[in-house]
Amino acid sequence: MAEGPLIPIRQTAAGVVFSVRVIPRASHPGIAGVQGEALKVRIAAPPVEGKANEACIGLLADLLGIKKGQVAIIAGHASRTKTVAVAGIGAKDVAALLPREDDRDQ
């Protein structure tokens, strides 16, 4: 079995780009695993007026230990599947958030 991240994480000059699948109105915010080629995140905010996007950015910034300004949604603003750019970190920092292959349930 191949080692490495369970989702594609593209290294850029500024940081990394990867996909997230947002589950709004969750009772327990946090990382919920992997869905397809995206990191699945649960957030408490509803998907209205940009609140889910703001909550997604805040959650990722908290988990990565960086400022919210370093996280940007670059595609999928109105979709549950979003493309996120994170400045100032490497792919291994994002990969640390992911469940290990042997932890994967579904």
Secondary structure, 3 states (H helix, E strand, C coil): CCCCCCCCCEECCCEEEEEEEEECCCCCCEEEEEECCEEEEECCCCCCCCHHHHHHHHHHHHHHCCCHHHEEEEECCCCCEEEEEEECCCHHHHHCCCCCHHHCCC
